[in-house]
Amino acid sequence: MYGGAAVSTNVPVAVSSPYMHRSPHTAGHKEDNTRMTQTITPQPATRTASAAPTTLRPDEVAFLHRDDALDRSLPAVETRELRKEYANKVAVESLTLTVPQGEVFGFLGPNGAGKSTTMKMLMGLVFPTSGEMRLLGKPVGDVSVKSRVGFLPEQFRFYEWMQAGEFLDFHGRLYGMTARDRKRRIPEVLDLVGLEREGKNRLKTFSKGMLQRVGLAQAVMNNPALVFLDEPTSALDPVGRREVRDIVARLHSEGMTVFLNSHILAEVEQICDRCAIIHHGRVARIGTMRELLADAFTVDVTLADANEAAQVALPDAVTLLGPSADGRTLSVRVPDEEAVPLLVSRLVEAGARVYAVTPHRRTLEDVFMEAIGANGAGEAHGLEREAVANR
């Protein structure tokens, strides 16, 4: 029984368990239960802004928490003018975000943009210099909020001598879960991450992918309403990445808010509802995938003679980019998908023989590079460019 597993009290507490860290109340630090009232000066941690109510599905509401204490209308994550300085270096500057409940939110940026620092501040592991921040409508240091938040750091430290079930039982104790709840929850999270038969096996026998899945299991051990994942697919092979993406999709379907920090743009484009791109500690772009990718895209039309087709009167808002060197491909820019059938019809009516139509969609990589003002590897160093082609 994992619930009765003996856990040595001499085992050091992992940094990955932010619930053991409580924000000290320093002189001049005041806190009440009014929204956005906790503000900190010199070395503080503060809280955040309001947003429009978010409507969740009935199954999401049932899953998030079984009591009525969680206000579903409050954003999962709020920051306002968040700033963090280290000596003379500004790691995060004027960061303002609002993440509604029930979203998978991607948090992107080049190395050194302030992503990890922001996540550490939201987890209460680092104090901001100034600004405001709230999780689930309450100050970050609120213990009741910490019990509803999960966290998987980028460099997780596993106790490899433990069995998987013992490891999860240990973290369940850190969350303050009862023995009965731990006994019930451990098989659930092992099944969630596809390790239902591995509970009795020691972590030292696990592959990197299996260890990452165990890390995800501990992050949701407390059945959180909000989970932070910092580079969850770092150093994994394509199979491991796919497994992690599937798990994130399942968490989303069960109503969790997922705050995902990743360098892999393909993953963000596939699984996130919205994302923010930060640069030099500020939000450079933010929006839904549809909003960020909604822009004119190009279409290559393969014809018998592109030069003749270039003389055809094109529909409004369709821009001719010119024929290719081989004289068979005509490149045009169209405002949206609906313009493509009209373009083809116009060409056919003019007597052109159309052999193929190939759209080239705008990708998240394009948006990212534009947002950070980079046209090469310089500022985007460390970014893994795996844009999804032809979505």
Stockholm file with secondary structure:
# STOCKHOLM 1.0

chainA/1-391         MYGGAAVSTNVPVAVSSPYMHRSPHTAGHKEDNTRMTQTITPQPATRTASAAPTTLRPDEVAFLHRDDALDRSLPAVETRELRKEYANKVAVESLTLTVPQGEVFGFLGPNGAGKSTTMKMLMGLVFPTSGEMRLLGKPVGDVSVKSRVGFLPEQFRFYEWMQAGEFLDFHGRLYGMTARDRKRRIPEVLDLVGLEREGKNRLKTFSKGMLQRVGLAQAVMNNPALVFLDEPTSALDPVGRREVRDIVARLHSEGMTVFLNSHILAEVEQICDRCAIIHHGRVARIGTMRELLADAFTVDVTLADANEAAQVALPDAVTLLGPSADGRTLSVRVPDEEAVPLLVSRLVEAGARVYAVTPHRRTLEDVFMEAIGANGAGEAHGLEREAVANR
#=GR chainA/1-391 SS CGGGCCCCTTSCCCTTCGGGCCCCCCTTCCCCSSTTCCCCCSSCCCCCCCCCCCCCCHHHHHHHCSSSCSCTTSCSEEEEEEEEEETTEEEEEEEEEEECTTCEEEEECCTTSSHHHHHHHHTTSSCCSEEEEEETTEETTCHHHHTTEEEECSSCCCCTTSBHHHHHHHHHHHTTCCHHHHHHHHHHHHHHTTCTTCTTSBGGGCCHHHHHHHHHHHHTTTCCSEEEEESTTTTCCHHHHHHHHHHHHHHHHTTCEEEEECSBHHHHHHHCSEEEEEETTEEEEEEEHHHHHCSCEEEEEEESCHHHHTTSCCCTTCEEEEECTTSSEEEEEESSTTHHHHHHHHHHHTTCCEEEEEEECCCHHHHHHHHHTCSSTTTTTTCBCCCCCCC
#=GC SS_cons         CGGGCCCCTTSCCCTTCGGGCCCCCCTTCCCCSSTTCCCCCSSCCCCCCCCCCCCCCHHHHHHHCSSSCSCTTSCSEEEEEEEEEETTEEEEEEEEEEECTTCEEEEECCTTSSHHHHHHHHTTSSCCSEEEEEETTEETTCHHHHTTEEEECSSCCCCTTSBHHHHHHHHHHHTTCCHHHHHHHHHHHHHHTTCTTCTTSBGGGCCHHHHHHHHHHHHTTTCCSEEEEESTTTTCCHHHHHHHHHHHHHHHHTTCEEEEECSBHHHHHHHCSEEEEEETTEEEEEEEHHHHHCSCEEEEEEESCHHHHTTSCCCTTCEEEEECTTSSEEEEEESSTTHHHHHHHHHHHTTCCEEEEEEECCCHHHHHHHHHTCSSTTTTTTCBCCCCCCC
//
